[in-house]
């Protein structure tokens, strides 16, 4: 018994005598402005502004809503011509702008109008997005100046858009298409869809959704013909649509595909944001900062998209 207790006692002495208090110096919280800005060719700009949240502040709906800003001065400039973007409550936005806000927030438009925040936009026709033009966003708040630029690139057309029935049930299928990637490096794209047929007398979807992997770059297939194969990311609003095939498009669905060209910097924002979200809580993940094209005390993105639209009725 003595021979057993002595090594154990000695081990405990060594263990506790070698402990050391570790002090981690956590930097103080520094508030930044969060910018979520979008402009599509042929559409008006839409921008949401908020403040970053201190991780030690309780997370609840009131803190979330209070983080949104309505007191900034926001301009967009195209070819030297400037327009003031007005802060407009979401329930007063036109349908197009409300749809874009819904896509940013990833909620339904009918849910978005219940949120008491504003979006910065304009209805001046000469300030819709223009392909080939650089669109400069400037934000002034409390003496801080933030700016970013995004250029609307030439759109790339889709080819051979088809509905491909599933082998186990030909009433459901996926969308397949292709496109020719230019030989230039660092091209990036964004695939989104919405259905436009009626459900209970109204269009079933009012905003676009992106499937998993819906944004892509040409790092490994530059200058080649690229094939795409995507399921249905939209909500199963029609209860007669089988839950077993909720990620499939149904026979007879009418679907619009919005396939957008975007700058590589915009793609990098979406890529790094996705990886950061996926890595949350993982002790093995490497630290990752979300990329941004904003200059100043801000995070987020000012993103320009040049879309090509194609419509399909899901049938062989």
Secondary structure, DSSP 8 states (H G I E B T S, - for coil): -HHHHHHHHHHHHHHHHT--------------EEEEEEEEBTS--EEEEEE---TTS---HHHHHHTB----EEEEEETTEEEEEEEEEGGGS-HHHHHHHHHHHTS-HHHHTTS--EEEE---GGGSB-TT-EEEEEEEETTEEEEEEEE-------EEEEEEE-SS-TTEEEEEEEEE--SSSS-EEEEEEEE-SEETTEES-SS-B--TT-EEE-TTTTTSEEEEEE---S---STTS-GGGTTSEETT-EEEEEEEEE-HHHHHHHHHHHHHHHHTT-TTS---------BSSEEEEEEEEEEEEEEEE---
